[in-house]
Amino acid sequence: MSHKILCLFVANYSVLQDLKGWLPVDAVVVDGRPGLRWLDMSGVSLTEPFFQETVERAEADGNARGELFTEFDALLQLEKSLDSVAPTGFIFHSSRCGSTLVANACRSISNSIVLSEANAIDKLIARFITDATRDKVKESLYSVFLRGVVHALGQRRTGAEQYLFIKFASSSFSQIERIRRIWPNVPWLFLYRDPVETIVSNLNEIPPWLVDKDRRVLAAIIGSSWEAVEQMSLEELCARTIGGFYATAHRLANANGMLLNYEQLSVPEIARVLSFFNVSPTSEEMEEIACRSGFYSKAASSPREFVADRRAKQERASDRIREMAAAWAIEPYRLLEEKRLQSK
C-alpha cells in the first residue's frame, strides 16, 4: 500500500460529500484498519471483461488519479448523497462456464453499468465467512456495507445510466442467501457447466480462489475444516467446490432464479436472460450481442474468434479428474440439470 493512501484516512466525512466519479476499487486493510480504497474513475468507462482490468487501465493511463482510503462507515454517509442505479440482475456461476460472455452481452445494453467480479464486492462477501459466521451483529454490519459498496459502484456518473448488472466471483455464490436477503427482488442467474470440463479448465489455468492462502472460504463452501482443505489435491478441491455450487443452486433456484447450462449459450438464450432481467434489448443491441458472442469473452484487448472446446476438454481430462468429478460433482450436476429441464 502506497504512502499516499496511508496519509488519506478520512475522519470528517464532510469531505466525501462530492465523490461523483470516485469508485471503491478494493477492500483493504491500512495500519490495521479495514476499509475501502477509492480511485477517481471520472471519465473511465467500465468496458473490460473484469472490473480490475478497468482499474489497471485507469491507473496506467498517464493521468494522475486521486486515491482515497476510508473506513467502511463512510458508506453510510455516501448512500445519502450518491445518485445510483438499483441492481437489475445478478450473475452467479460455478467458474469457467460462460458468465463473462453473459456479462459482456449486458454491456451491449445502452445506459448500463456492468460490474464484473469487483474486488470490493467479493471481498466483503467473503467476510460473511471469515468474520461473521456466527455473529449476527457483524453479519448485519457487512450486509449494510455490501449494500453501500454496490450503491457507490452503481452511481450514475453520466446521469443516463438505467441498468446495473453485477457478476460475482464464483466463490460468492456460497453466500447467495445473504445476498438475497439484501436484495430479495433482484432476479439472479446461475451459470454452470459439465464438471469434468470445469475442472480441466481450472487446472489448466489455476484461478486465485483455488490456491488462496486463506482456506476458510473454500472450507465453508465444501463443509470441511481448513486443515482438511490443506491436505486435498487441486482435483478434489475443485470437484468438491463446484459440486457444492451445484447443490446450492439446486436447493435455491426458484421463479426468481434462472439456471443456464454452458451448452445452452446462444444469442437467443442470452436474449432470454435479458428478458428474465426485465430488459428489452433493441435490434441494434442484439446485433452487437451476436457480434460479441463470436469472440472469446475474456480477450477484449486482442479479440480472437471463439472455438468450441468441449471435446478438447473432455479428451484432456485425467483419470484423477474423472474420479474426483464422479465422487463429488456428477450427481449434484445431474440433479441440477434435472431441475433446469423441469423448470422450462
Beta strands, then each sheet from edge to edge (+ up, - down):
strand 1: 22-30
strand 2: 33-40
strand 3: 67-71
strand 4: 89-93
strand 5: 112-116
strand 6: 163-167
strand 7: 188-192
strand 8: 257-261
sheet 1: 1+ 2- 3+
sheet 2: 5+ 6+ 4+ 7+ 8+
end
